[in-house]
Amino acid sequence: MGKKKKKKMIKEAKKQTKKITATEEILSFNKKNYSLFAAGIISIIIGYIFLSKGSITVAPILLVLGYVILIPTSIIIK
């Protein structure tokens, strides 16, 4: 095997390693992410419960908190 082929194979292997690492980092969630997501889901469920009871102040606050703040934050934070 020539030196050029060997260098080319090493470069290809490094590129593949970088691609795998970047993908794994994008999809990696830790305990903080899951707890924020769970808090968002709980906030949404409680918001709908209050909405079914007729609350016009607490329900929208909880729903906005869950949908707009907690769930997106759980996805964005690393």
Secondary structure as GFF3:
##gff-version 3
##sequence-region A 1 78
A	DSSP	alpha_helix	3	26	.	.	.	ID=ss1
A	DSSP	alpha_helix	31	53	.	.	.	ID=ss2
A	DSSP	alpha_helix	58	64	.	.	.	ID=ss3
A	DSSP	pi_helix	65	70	.	.	.	ID=ss4
A	DSSP	alpha_helix	71	76	.	.	.	ID=ss5
###
